[in-house]
Amino acid sequence: MKNLVALAVLLGAVASVATAEAAVITNTGATLGLTDPAWSVMWRPIAPDGTSFGAAANAPLVTITPSPPWQPNNPPTNSWIGANSQATVDSKSDGTHRYEYAFTTGIELLAPQHVTGAVGYDNFFMGGFIDGSFDTGTGTYTPGTQFVSATLLLGAGNENKAGFCRDGDGFLPSRSWPTCTVNFGFDIPAGNYRITFVIQGDGTTDAFILNQHGVTLVTQVPEPATLALLGIGLASLGFSRRKRASK
């Protein structure tokens, strides 16, 4: 009986290793504060009538109450982040590509992973990138290696649809609310680097949300040391059973 208990504890340790490795990307807004220490944001104008630019090392959480067509906040598990708490740097609100935003977080992977989860954004998704260069003086992000595009995320023909619930310009229909995020699945390589999601908007309620909801990976292989411990535990259990049988 004692051996069975010990083995159960060992199996629990193996499961905890897999669980600990499951959170590949930090959810946006996973904090009780007003800013997210895990995510930064830069923004810049990309049209002649855009004037605002800047950078924040800790991205502000959007504190205006997200309502349809936005996915609701779920503090402190997950919230929208933007250039400021109102997610607005301009008030024209005409649905054009006037500003570009780069939302960045750090990542460290010992092995390549397939990551799944969901994102929401207002207005246009431009892609996800590894590393690249950051000019905080102008709010300009120069992309590195792209790992997901708008076409890959949304499918061909949907690139100019916003990542929220609204008939017409939203990727999801209005009836989908309050689940107004787009599911994703992409591969990211091993390494220690920065990962950036780029969106474009008109300056009004431009924001981004990412949530993995405790995502599990396609493959979860325990570390060699953990496998060795499991093997020793199984061997010990078998030896104990043989010893009792001989008696």
MIDOSE-1310 file (N, C-alpha, C; in nm, 2 decimals, decimal comma, always signed):
residues 247
mknl	+0,08/-0,12/+0,00/+0,00/+0,00/+0,00/+0,09/+0,13/+0,00; +0,19/+0,12/+0,08/+0,28/+0,24/+0,09/+0,35/+0,27/-0,05; +0,38/+0,16/-0,12/+0,44/+0,17/-0,25/+0,35/+0,23/-0,35; +0,22/+0,20/-0,34/+0,12/+0,25/-0,43/+0,10/+0,40/-0,40
vala	+0,10/+0,44/-0,27/+0,09/+0,58/-0,24/+0,21/+0,66/-0,29; +0,33/+0,60/-0,28/+0,45/+0,67/-0,33/+0,45/+0,69/-0,48; +0,40/+0,58/-0,55/+0,39/+0,59/-0,69/+0,29/+0,70/-0,74; +0,18/+0,71/-0,66/+0,08/+0,81/-0,69/+0,14/+0,95/-0,68
vllg	+0,22/+0,97/-0,57/+0,28/+1,10/-0,55/+0,38/+1,13/-0,67; +0,45/+1,02/-0,72/+0,54/+1,04/-0,83/+0,47/+1,07/-0,95; +0,36/+1,01/-0,98/+0,28/+1,04/-1,10/+0,22/+1,18/-1,09; +0,19/+1,22/-0,97/+0,14/+1,36/-0,95/+0,25/+1,46/-0,99
avas	+0,38/+1,43/-0,95/+0,49/+1,51/-0,99/+0,51/+1,52/-1,14; +0,49/+1,41/-1,21/+0,50/+1,41/-1,35/+0,39/+1,50/-1,41; +0,27/+1,49/-1,36/+0,16/+1,57/-1,41/+0,19/+1,72/-1,39; +0,25/+1,75/-1,27/+0,27/+1,89/-1,24/+0,38/+1,95/-1,33
vata	+0,47/+1,87/-1,37/+0,57/+1,92/-1,47/+0,51/+1,96/-1,60; +0,42/+1,87/-1,65/+0,35/+1,90/-1,77/+0,26/+2,03/-1,76; +0,19/+2,04/-1,64/+0,11/+2,16/-1,62/+0,19/+2,29/-1,62; +0,31/+2,28/-1,55/+0,39/+2,40/-1,53/+0,44/+2,45/-1,67
eaav	+0,46/+2,36/-1,76/+0,51/+2,40/-1,89/+0,40/+2,44/-1,99; +0,28/+2,43/-1,95/+0,17/+2,45/-2,04/+0,15/+2,60/-2,07; +0,18/+2,69/-1,98/+0,16/+2,84/-2,00/+0,27/+2,89/-2,08; +0,26/+2,88/-2,21/+0,36/+2,92/-2,30/+0,37/+3,07/-2,32
itnt	+0,26/+3,14/-2,34/+0,25/+3,28/-2,35/+0,17/+3,34/-2,23; +0,22/+3,44/-2,17/+0,14/+3,50/-2,06/+0,02/+3,57/-2,11; -0,10/+3,54/-2,05/-0,22/+3,61/-2,08/-0,21/+3,76/-2,07; -0,27/+3,84/-2,15/-0,27/+3,98/-2,14/-0,36/+4,02/-2,02
gatl	-0,31/+4,12/-1,94/-0,39/+4,17/-1,83/-0,41/+4,07/-1,72; -0,31/+3,98/-1,70/-0,32/+3,88/-1,59/-0,26/+3,95/-1,46; -0,33/+4,05/-1,41/-0,27/+4,13/-1,30/-0,39/+4,20/-1,23; -0,37/+4,24/-1,11/-0,46/+4,32/-1,04/-0,43/+4,47/-1,05
gltd	-0,31/+4,50/-1,11/-0,27/+4,64/-1,13/-0,34/+4,71/-1,25; -0,30/+4,83/-1,28/-0,35/+4,91/-1,39/-0,27/+4,89/-1,51; -0,15/+4,83/-1,50/-0,06/+4,81/-1,61/-0,01/+4,66/-1,60; +0,02/+4,61/-1,72/+0,07/+4,47/-1,73/+0,22/+4,46/-1,73
paws	+0,29/+4,41/-1,63/+0,43/+4,40/-1,63/+0,49/+4,30/-1,73; +0,40/+4,21/-1,78/+0,45/+4,11/-1,87/+0,44/+4,15/-2,02; +0,37/+4,26/-2,05/+0,35/+4,30/-2,18/+0,38/+4,45/-2,20; +0,45/+4,49/-2,31/+0,47/+4,63/-2,35/+0,39/+4,66/-2,47
vmwr	+0,38/+4,79/-2,50/+0,31/+4,83/-2,62/+0,38/+4,96/-2,68; +0,39/+4,96/-2,81/+0,44/+5,08/-2,89/+0,33/+5,11/-2,99; +0,32/+5,23/-3,03/+0,23/+5,27/-3,13/+0,28/+5,39/-3,21; +0,24/+5,40/-3,34/+0,29/+5,50/-3,43/+0,18/+5,53/-3,54
piap	+0,19/+5,65/-3,60/+0,09/+5,67/-3,71/+0,14/+5,61/-3,84; +0,05/+5,56/-3,92/+0,09/+5,50/-4,05/+0,01/+5,57/-4,16; -0,06/+5,68/-4,13/-0,13/+5,76/-4,23/-0,10/+5,90/-4,20; -0,11/+5,99/-4,30/-0,08/+6,13/-4,28/-0,16/+6,20/-4,17
dgts	-0,29/+6,15/-4,15/-0,37/+6,22/-4,05/-0,35/+6,16/-3,91; -0,26/+6,07/-3,90/-0,23/+6,01/-3,76/-0,12/+6,09/-3,70; -0,13/+6,13/-3,57/-0,03/+6,21/-3,51/+0,03/+6,15/-3,38; -0,04/+6,06/-3,31/+0,01/+6,01/-3,18/+0,11/+5,90/-3,20
fgaa	+0,21/+5,90/-3,11/+0,31/+5,79/-3,11/+0,36/+5,78/-2,97; +0,41/+5,66/-2,93/+0,47/+5,65/-2,80/+0,50/+5,50/-2,77; +0,54/+5,48/-2,64/+0,57/+5,34/-2,60/+0,55/+5,33/-2,45; +0,51/+5,22/-2,40/+0,49/+5,19/-2,26/+0,55/+5,06/-2,23
anap	+0,65/+5,06/-2,13/+0,71/+4,93/-2,10/+0,62/+4,83/-2,04; +0,52/+4,89/-1,96/+0,41/+4,81/-1,91/+0,28/+4,85/-1,97; +0,22/+4,76/-2,05/+0,10/+4,80/-2,13/-0,01/+4,83/-2,03; -0,08/+4,94/-2,05/-0,20/+4,98/-1,97/-0,32/+4,88/-1,99
lvti	-0,39/+4,84/-1,88/-0,51/+4,76/-1,90/-0,62/+4,86/-1,94; -0,71/+4,81/-2,03/-0,82/+4,89/-2,07/-0,93/+4,89/-1,97; -0,95/+5,00/-1,90/-1,05/+5,01/-1,79/-1,19/+5,05/-1,83; -1,21/+5,10/-1,95/-1,34/+5,12/-1,99/-1,41/+4,99/-2,00
tpsp	-1,54/+4,98/-1,97/-1,61/+4,85/-1,96/-1,62/+4,80/-2,10; -1,55/+4,69/-2,13/-1,57/+4,63/-2,27/-1,71/+4,57/-2,28; -1,78/+4,61/-2,38/-1,91/+4,57/-2,41/-1,92/+4,52/-2,55; -2,03/+4,46/-2,60/-2,04/+4,42/-2,73/-1,99/+4,53/-2,83
pwqp	-1,90/+4,50/-2,92/-1,87/+4,37/-2,97/-1,74/+4,31/-2,91; -1,69/+4,37/-2,80/-1,57/+4,32/-2,74/-1,59/+4,20/-2,64; -1,49/+4,11/-2,63/-1,49/+4,01/-2,53/-1,48/+4,08/-2,39; -1,56/+4,04/-2,29/-1,55/+4,10/-2,16/-1,41/+4,08/-2,10
nnpp	-1,37/+4,17/-2,01/-1,25/+4,15/-1,93/-1,28/+4,04/-1,83; -1,18/+3,97/-1,78/-1,19/+3,87/-1,67/-1,08/+3,89/-1,57; -1,07/+4,01/-1,50/-0,96/+4,03/-1,41/-0,97/+3,94/-1,29; -0,85/+3,90/-1,23/-0,72/+3,93/-1,28/-0,66/+3,82/-1,37
tnsw	-0,75/+3,74/-1,43/-0,70/+3,63/-1,52/-0,66/+3,68/-1,66; -0,74/+3,78/-1,71/-0,73/+3,82/-1,85/-0,80/+3,94/-1,88; -0,73/+4,04/-1,94/-0,80/+4,17/-1,97/-0,74/+4,22/-2,10; -0,81/+4,32/-2,16/-0,76/+4,39/-2,28/-0,65/+4,48/-2,24
igan	-0,55/+4,50/-2,33/-0,45/+4,60/-2,31/-0,44/+4,69/-2,43; -0,40/+4,82/-2,41/-0,40/+4,92/-2,52/-0,29/+5,02/-2,49; -0,29/+5,13/-2,57/-0,19/+5,23/-2,55/-0,22/+5,31/-2,42; -0,34/+5,31/-2,38/-0,38/+5,38/-2,25/-0,51/+5,31/-2,20
sqat	-0,56/+5,35/-2,08/-0,67/+5,29/-2,02/-0,80/+5,30/-2,10; -0,81/+5,40/-2,19/-0,92/+5,42/-2,28/-0,91/+5,35/-2,41; -0,79/+5,30/-2,44/-0,75/+5,24/-2,57/-0,77/+5,33/-2,69; -0,76/+5,46/-2,66/-0,79/+5,56/-2,77/-0,68/+5,67/-2,77
vdsk	-0,62/+5,69/-2,89/-0,52/+5,79/-2,90/-0,57/+5,89/-3,00; -0,68/+5,87/-3,06/-0,74/+5,96/-3,16/-0,89/+5,94/-3,16; -0,97/+6,03/-3,20/-1,11/+6,02/-3,18/-1,19/+6,02/-3,32; -1,11/+5,99/-3,42/-1,18/+6,00/-3,56/-1,27/+5,88/-3,58
sdgt	-1,23/+5,76/-3,53/-1,32/+5,64/-3,53/-1,39/+5,62/-3,67; -1,31/+5,61/-3,77/-1,37/+5,58/-3,90/-1,33/+5,45/-3,96; -1,27/+5,36/-3,88/-1,24/+5,23/-3,93/-1,13/+5,22/-4,03; -1,03/+5,31/-4,03/-0,92/+5,30/-4,13/-0,79/+5,26/-4,06
hrye	-0,69/+5,23/-4,14/-0,56/+5,19/-4,09/-0,48/+5,32/-4,06; -0,50/+5,38/-3,95/-0,43/+5,51/-3,92/-0,31/+5,49/-3,82; -0,32/+5,39/-3,73/-0,22/+5,37/-3,63/-0,18/+5,22/-3,63; -0,05/+5,20/-3,60/+0,00/+5,06/-3,58/+0,04/+5,04/-3,44
yaft	+0,01/+4,93/-3,38/+0,04/+4,89/-3,24/+0,12/+4,76/-3,24; +0,22/+4,76/-3,15/+0,30/+4,64/-3,13/+0,29/+4,60/-2,99; +0,23/+4,49/-2,96/+0,22/+4,43/-2,82/+0,32/+4,32/-2,81; +0,40/+4,33/-2,71/+0,52/+4,25/-2,69/+0,53/+4,19/-2,56
tgie	+0,57/+4,06/-2,55/+0,60/+3,99/-2,43/+0,72/+3,90/-2,45; +0,79/+3,86/-2,34/+0,90/+3,77/-2,34/+0,86/+3,62/-2,34; +0,94/+3,54/-2,40/+0,91/+3,40/-2,40/+1,04/+3,32/-2,39; +1,03/+3,20/-2,33/+1,14/+3,12/-2,31/+1,10/+2,97/-2,32
llap	+1,14/+2,90/-2,43/+1,11/+2,77/-2,46/+1,23/+2,68/-2,47; +1,23/+2,56/-2,40/+1,34/+2,47/-2,42/+1,33/+2,38/-2,54; +1,20/+2,38/-2,59/+1,18/+2,29/-2,71/+1,07/+2,36/-2,79; +1,06/+2,33/-2,92/+0,95/+2,39/-3,01/+0,82/+2,35/-2,95
qhvt	+0,72/+2,44/-2,96/+0,58/+2,40/-2,91/+0,48/+2,45/-3,01; +0,37/+2,37/-3,01/+0,25/+2,41/-3,08/+0,16/+2,48/-2,98; +0,12/+2,60/-3,00/+0,05/+2,68/-2,90/-0,09/+2,71/-2,95; -0,19/+2,69/-2,86/-0,33/+2,72/-2,90/-0,39/+2,81/-2,80
gavg	-0,49/+2,89/-2,84/-0,55/+2,98/-2,75/-0,65/+3,07/-2,82; -0,67/+3,19/-2,78/-0,76/+3,28/-2,85/-0,71/+3,43/-2,84; -0,74/+3,51/-2,94/-0,70/+3,65/-2,94/-0,83/+3,73/-2,98; -0,83/+3,85/-2,93/-0,93/+3,95/-2,98/-0,85/+4,08/-3,01
ydnf	-0,90/+4,16/-3,10/-0,83/+4,28/-3,14/-0,92/+4,38/-3,21; -0,89/+4,50/-3,21/-0,96/+4,61/-3,27/-0,86/+4,70/-3,33; -0,84/+4,72/-3,46/-0,93/+4,67/-3,57/-0,88/+4,56/-3,66; -0,75/+4,57/-3,69/-0,70/+4,48/-3,80/-0,57/+4,40/-3,74
fmgg	-0,57/+4,27/-3,76/-0,46/+4,19/-3,72/-0,36/+4,18/-3,83; -0,23/+4,21/-3,80/-0,13/+4,22/-3,91/-0,03/+4,10/-3,90; -0,02/+4,04/-3,78/+0,06/+3,92/-3,77/+0,13/+3,91/-3,63; +0,19/+3,79/-3,61/+0,28/+3,77/-3,49/+0,42/+3,75/-3,53
fidg	+0,52/+3,80/-3,46/+0,65/+3,80/-3,50/+0,75/+3,77/-3,38; +0,86/+3,71/-3,42/+0,97/+3,68/-3,32/+1,08/+3,79/-3,33; +1,11/+3,84/-3,22/+1,22/+3,95/-3,21/+1,19/+4,06/-3,31; +1,28/+4,11/-3,38/+1,27/+4,23/-3,46/+1,33/+4,35/-3,38
sfdt	+1,32/+4,47/-3,42/+1,38/+4,59/-3,36/+1,27/+4,68/-3,31; +1,30/+4,75/-3,20/+1,21/+4,84/-3,13/+1,27/+4,98/-3,12; +1,20/+5,08/-3,17/+1,24/+5,22/-3,15/+1,14/+5,29/-3,07; +1,16/+5,29/-2,93/+1,06/+5,35/-2,84/+1,05/+5,50/-2,86
gtgt	+1,15/+5,57/-2,92/+1,14/+5,71/-2,94/+1,04/+5,75/-3,05; +1,01/+5,66/-3,14/+0,91/+5,69/-3,25/+0,79/+5,59/-3,24; +0,80/+5,49/-3,15/+0,70/+5,39/-3,14/+0,70/+5,30/-3,26; +0,81/+5,28/-3,33/+0,82/+5,20/-3,45/+0,87/+5,06/-3,42
ytpg	+0,80/+4,96/-3,46/+0,85/+4,82/-3,45/+0,88/+4,77/-3,59; +1,00/+4,72/-3,61/+1,04/+4,66/-3,73/+1,03/+4,51/-3,71; +0,94/+4,44/-3,78/+0,92/+4,29/-3,76/+1,04/+4,21/-3,78; +1,04/+4,10/-3,70/+1,14/+3,99/-3,72/+1,08/+3,88/-3,80
tqfv	+1,10/+3,76/-3,75/+1,04/+3,64/-3,82/+0,90/+3,62/-3,79; +0,81/+3,61/-3,90/+0,67/+3,60/-3,88/+0,63/+3,45/-3,85; +0,55/+3,43/-3,75/+0,50/+3,29/-3,72/+0,35/+3,28/-3,74; +0,28/+3,39/-3,75/+0,14/+3,38/-3,78/+0,10/+3,50/-3,86
satl	+0,01/+3,49/-3,96/-0,03/+3,60/-4,04/-0,19/+3,61/-4,03; -0,24/+3,72/-4,08/-0,38/+3,74/-4,08/-0,46/+3,63/-4,15; -0,40/+3,59/-4,27/-0,46/+3,48/-4,35/-0,46/+3,35/-4,27; -0,35/+3,32/-4,20/-0,34/+3,20/-4,13/-0,43/+3,20/-4,01
llga	-0,45/+3,31/-3,95/-0,54/+3,32/-3,83/-0,69/+3,32/-3,87; -0,72/+3,39/-3,98/-0,86/+3,41/-4,01/-0,91/+3,34/-4,13; -0,82/+3,30/-4,22/-0,85/+3,24/-4,35/-0,86/+3,34/-4,46; -0,83/+3,30/-4,58/-0,82/+3,40/-4,69/-0,96/+3,47/-4,71
gnen	-0,95/+3,60/-4,73/-1,06/+3,68/-4,75/-1,12/+3,75/-4,63; -1,06/+3,71/-4,51/-1,11/+3,77/-4,39/-1,00/+3,86/-4,32; -0,90/+3,90/-4,40/-0,79/+3,97/-4,34/-0,83/+4,11/-4,29; -0,93/+4,17/-4,34/-0,97/+4,31/-4,30/-1,09/+4,31/-4,21
kagf	-1,12/+4,19/-4,14/-1,22/+4,18/-4,05/-1,17/+4,20/-3,91; -1,24/+4,27/-3,82/-1,19/+4,30/-3,69/-1,21/+4,17/-3,60; -1,13/+4,15/-3,50/-1,14/+4,03/-3,42/-1,24/+4,04/-3,31; -1,36/+4,08/-3,34/-1,47/+4,08/-3,24/-1,60/+4,04/-3,29
crdg	-1,71/+4,05/-3,21/-1,84/+4,01/-3,26/-1,92/+4,13/-3,31; -1,93/+4,13/-3,44/-2,02/+4,23/-3,50/-2,05/+4,20/-3,64; -2,17/+4,18/-3,68/-2,21/+4,15/-3,81/-2,16/+4,25/-3,91; -2,10/+4,21/-4,02/-2,04/+4,30/-4,12/-1,89/+4,31/-4,11
dgfl	-1,84/+4,39/-4,01/-1,70/+4,41/-4,01/-1,62/+4,32/-3,91; -1,70/+4,25/-3,83/-1,64/+4,16/-3,73/-1,62/+4,02/-3,78; -1,51/+3,95/-3,74/-1,49/+3,82/-3,78/-1,60/+3,72/-3,73; -1,65/+3,75/-3,61/-1,75/+3,67/-3,55/-1,89/+3,74/-3,56
psrs	-2,00/+3,67/-3,57/-2,13/+3,73/-3,57/-2,17/+3,79/-3,44; -2,26/+3,89/-3,44/-2,30/+3,95/-3,31/-2,35/+3,85/-3,21; -2,41/+3,74/-3,25/-2,47/+3,65/-3,16/-2,37/+3,57/-3,09; -2,24/+3,58/-3,12/-2,13/+3,51/-3,05/-2,10/+3,57/-2,92
wptc	-2,14/+3,70/-2,90/-2,10/+3,76/-2,77/-2,17/+3,69/-2,66; -2,10/+3,67/-2,54/-1,97/+3,74/-2,50/-1,84/+3,66/-2,53; -1,85/+3,56/-2,62/-1,72/+3,49/-2,66/-1,68/+3,55/-2,79; -1,60/+3,66/-2,78/-1,56/+3,74/-2,90/-1,41/+3,74/-2,92
tvnf	-1,36/+3,62/-2,92/-1,22/+3,60/-2,95/-1,20/+3,50/-3,06; -1,09/+3,51/-3,13/-1,06/+3,42/-3,25/-0,96/+3,31/-3,20; -0,99/+3,19/-3,22/-0,90/+3,08/-3,18/-0,78/+3,08/-3,27; -0,67/+3,04/-3,21/-0,55/+3,03/-3,29/-0,47/+2,90/-3,26
gfdi	-0,39/+2,86/-3,35/-0,30/+2,75/-3,33/-0,18/+2,77/-3,41; -0,06/+2,79/-3,35/+0,06/+2,81/-3,43/+0,18/+2,75/-3,36; +0,29/+2,73/-3,44/+0,41/+2,67/-3,39/+0,51/+2,78/-3,37; +0,58/+2,78/-3,25/+0,68/+2,87/-3,22/+0,81/+2,79/-3,18
pagn	+0,93/+2,84/-3,22/+1,05/+2,76/-3,20/+1,10/+2,77/-3,05; +1,20/+2,69/-3,02/+1,26/+2,70/-2,89/+1,35/+2,82/-2,89; +1,37/+2,87/-2,77/+1,46/+2,99/-2,76/+1,41/+3,09/-2,65; +1,49/+3,19/-2,63/+1,46/+3,30/-2,54/+1,45/+3,42/-2,62
yrit	+1,33/+3,48/-2,64/+1,32/+3,59/-2,73/+1,19/+3,67/-2,70; +1,17/+3,77/-2,77/+1,04/+3,85/-2,76/+0,95/+3,81/-2,87; +0,82/+3,81/-2,83/+0,72/+3,77/-2,93/+0,62/+3,89/-2,94; +0,59/+3,94/-3,06/+0,51/+4,06/-3,08/+0,39/+4,04/-3,17
fviq	+0,28/+4,09/-3,13/+0,16/+4,08/-3,21/+0,13/+4,23/-3,26; +0,11/+4,24/-3,39/+0,09/+4,37/-3,45/-0,05/+4,39/-3,49; -0,12/+4,50/-3,45/-0,25/+4,53/-3,50/-0,25/+4,67/-3,56; -0,35/+4,70/-3,64/-0,36/+4,84/-3,69/-0,51/+4,89/-3,66
gdgt	-0,53/+5,01/-3,63/-0,66/+5,06/-3,60/-0,67/+5,21/-3,64; -0,79/+5,27/-3,61/-0,82/+5,40/-3,64/-0,79/+5,50/-3,53; -0,74/+5,45/-3,42/-0,71/+5,54/-3,30/-0,81/+5,53/-3,19; -0,93/+5,48/-3,22/-1,03/+5,47/-3,12/-1,06/+5,33/-3,08
tdaf	-1,06/+5,30/-2,95/-1,07/+5,17/-2,90/-0,99/+5,06/-2,97; -0,86/+5,09/-2,99/-0,77/+5,00/-3,05/-0,70/+4,92/-2,93; -0,72/+4,79/-2,93/-0,67/+4,71/-2,82/-0,65/+4,57/-2,86; -0,59/+4,49/-2,76/-0,55/+4,35/-2,79/-0,58/+4,27/-2,67
ilnq	-0,62/+4,15/-2,69/-0,64/+4,05/-2,57/-0,59/+3,91/-2,62; -0,52/+3,84/-2,53/-0,48/+3,71/-2,56/-0,50/+3,62/-2,44; -0,56/+3,51/-2,46/-0,59/+3,42/-2,34/-0,57/+3,27/-2,39; -0,49/+3,20/-2,32/-0,47/+3,06/-2,35/-0,56/+2,97/-2,27
hgvt	-0,63/+3,02/-2,17/-0,73/+2,94/-2,09/-0,67/+2,81/-2,05; -0,55/+2,81/-1,99/-0,48/+2,69/-1,94/-0,46/+2,59/-2,06; -0,41/+2,65/-2,17/-0,39/+2,57/-2,29/-0,30/+2,45/-2,26; -0,33/+2,33/-2,32/-0,25/+2,22/-2,31/-0,18/+2,20/-2,45
lvtq	-0,05/+2,16/-2,45/+0,03/+2,15/-2,57/+0,00/+2,02/-2,64; +0,03/+2,01/-2,77/+0,01/+1,89/-2,85/+0,09/+1,78/-2,79; +0,22/+1,80/-2,76/+0,30/+1,70/-2,70/+0,36/+1,75/-2,57; +0,35/+1,67/-2,46/+0,40/+1,71/-2,33/+0,49/+1,59/-2,29
vpep	+0,62/+1,61/-2,31/+0,71/+1,50/-2,28/+0,79/+1,53/-2,15; +0,77/+1,45/-2,05/+0,84/+1,48/-1,92/+0,99/+1,48/-1,94; +1,06/+1,56/-1,86/+1,21/+1,57/-1,86/+1,27/+1,43/-1,83; +1,39/+1,40/-1,89/+1,46/+1,27/-1,86/+1,47/+1,23/-1,72
atla	+1,50/+1,33/-1,63/+1,51/+1,30/-1,49/+1,38/+1,25/-1,43; +1,27/+1,31/-1,48/+1,14/+1,27/-1,43/+1,10/+1,13/-1,48; +1,14/+1,10/-1,60/+1,11/+0,97/-1,66/+1,20/+0,86/-1,58; +1,32/+0,90/-1,54/+1,40/+0,81/-1,46/+1,34/+0,78/-1,33
llgi	+1,29/+0,88/-1,26/+1,23/+0,87/-1,13/+1,10/+0,78/-1,14; +1,03/+0,80/-1,25/+0,91/+0,72/-1,27/+0,95/+0,57/-1,29; +1,05/+0,55/-1,37/+1,10/+0,41/-1,39/+1,15/+0,34/-1,26; +1,22/+0,42/-1,18/+1,26/+0,36/-1,05/+1,14/+0,33/-0,96
glas	+1,04/+0,41/-0,97/+0,92/+0,39/-0,89/+0,85/+0,26/-0,93; +0,83/+0,25/-1,06/+0,77/+0,13/-1,12/+0,85/+0,00/-1,08; +0,98/+0,01/-1,10/+1,07/-0,11/-1,07/+1,06/-0,14/-0,92; +1,05/-0,04/-0,83/+1,04/-0,07/-0,69/+0,91/-0,13/-0,66
lgfs	+0,80/-0,09/-0,72/+0,67/-0,15/-0,70/+0,67/-0,29/-0,74; +0,73/-0,32/-0,86/+0,74/-0,46/-0,91/+0,82/-0,55/-0,81; +0,93/-0,50/-0,76/+1,02/-0,58/-0,67/+0,94/-0,61/-0,55; +0,87/-0,51/-0,49/+0,80/-0,53/-0,37/+0,69/-0,64/-0,38
rrkr	+0,62/-0,64/-0,50/+0,52/-0,74/-0,52/+0,58/-0,88/-0,53; +0,69/-0,89/-0,60/+0,76/-1,02/-0,61/+0,81/-1,07/-0,48; +0,85/-0,98/-0,39/+0,90/-1,02/-0,26/+0,79/-1,07/-0,17; +0,67/-1,00/-0,18/+0,55/-1,05/-0,10/+0,51/-1,18/-0,16
ask	+0,51/-1,20/-0,29/+0,46/-1,33/-0,35/+0,55/-1,45/-0,30; +0,69/-1,42/-0,29/+0,78/-1,53/-0,25/+0,75/-1,57/-0,11; +0,71/-1,48/-0,03/+0,68/-1,51/+0,11/+0,55/-1,59/+0,12
